[in-house]
């Protein structure tokens, strides 16, 4: 049977920002009814056409690792950060604190070797570690865009800063609306471009020291089923 290569993308952000609803919308093209809190990690899988419409088009699996955002699990969730190919940072557009915490999430990934985050300050965060095509690709997603009119524009400038510092695209979504990621929409195009960038870095980089991961999952497997943890 033919096999398809895969990439692993972390979906990070505070509890309640809509990470689970976002991954469900991306993978199933429909809103999620009554999402539950994620404890540990939940994984959704999407088939993506790399460079669709070109002579180089090829199919890949996109694994979206929805990481539980509870602070009580901060010291144990680093186990999910290994072999990461891309990062989606998620914030709630009506929650300013969740935007400010995006730096904390990136810093946590950088310190996944177990160093105590308490010994670090946000000022120690170096966005240069994420800038450029040779570094890990990042996408910033603002959820609950239906509440945009209720939030001051200064909040968006603050969230744009982290995206600009990391050389990342940024999109705003209402995860309860299918049209948020409708084919051909600006958000859909940016998301597809981000997936292409992750695949490009993972399998097509010619930098010294990069060796493509040959792990595969069967092309005809409808879903990938790691152990999932949910809490109502």
Number of C-alpha atoms within 10 A of each C-alpha: 6 8 14 18 19 24 22 22 24 23 27 23 28 23 20 19 22 21 30 26 22 25 24 23 20 21 16 14 17 17 18 17 9 8 16 14 18 21 20 22 20 20 23 19 22 19 16 19 17 21 18 13 9 8 7 9 12 14 16 21 23 21 22 26 25 26 24 26 23 16 10 10 12 13 14 11 20 17 11 16 20 12 10 16 22 23 23 23 24 28 29 24 27 21 15 17 13 21 27 16 18 21 18 19 17 21 19 22 19 17 15 18 12 13 12 11 16 6 7 14 10 13 7 9 15 15 16 11 14 17 18 12 13 14 15 19 26 26 22 26 26 25 25 20 18 15 12 18 9 10 14 12 10 10 17 15 11 13 22 19 12 19 21 14 14 22 18 19 18 21 18 21 21 22 27 17 16 15 15 20 22 13 10 9 12 14 20 17 14 17 21 17 16 20 24 19 20 26 25 16 20 22 16 13 15 12 9 6 7 12 12 13 12 10 10 14 15 14 15 10 9 10 15 14 10 10 9 11 14 13 9 8
